[in-house]
Amino acid sequence: MCLGIPGKVVEVYREHDLLMGKVEFGGVLKRVCLEYVPEIRTGEYALVHVGFALTRLDEADARRVFELLAEAGGLGPDPPEGG
């Protein structure tokens, strides 16, 4: 089974001709490949699996995933604030 985790894009940049980004997961920043979601912008959410952003999520969808993860045993970070 695969598990994608929502993260908030805080920076977008090119590295060796690949679209990359810094993505925040509950206060932890990770380097993520954004090539599959070239339209993503800073401040948006992406569903990330093993270092690859697979799809863009709106904040409401990201919040729902965080809530489901929390119900499954506290695996998710705190839901995003606002909205």
ZIURTA-V649839 format. One record per backbone hydrogen bond with DSSP energy under -0.5 kcal/mol. CO is the residue of the C=O (numbers start at 1). NH is the residue of the N-H. If there is no record, write none. Layout:
# ZIURTA-V649839
co nh
CO NH
CO NH
This chain:
# ZIURTA-V649839
co nh
5 48
7 9
7 46
8 24
9 43
11 22
13 20
15 18
18 15
18 20
19 34
19 35
20 13
21 23
21 32
22 10
22 11
23 30
24 8
25 28
28 25
30 23
32 21
33 53
34 37
35 38
37 40
41 44
44 9
45 57
46 7
46 48
47 54
47 55
48 5
49 52
51 33
52 49
52 54
55 47
57 45
58 62
59 63
60 64
61 65
62 66
63 67
64 68
65 69
66 70
67 71
68 72
69 75
70 73
70 74
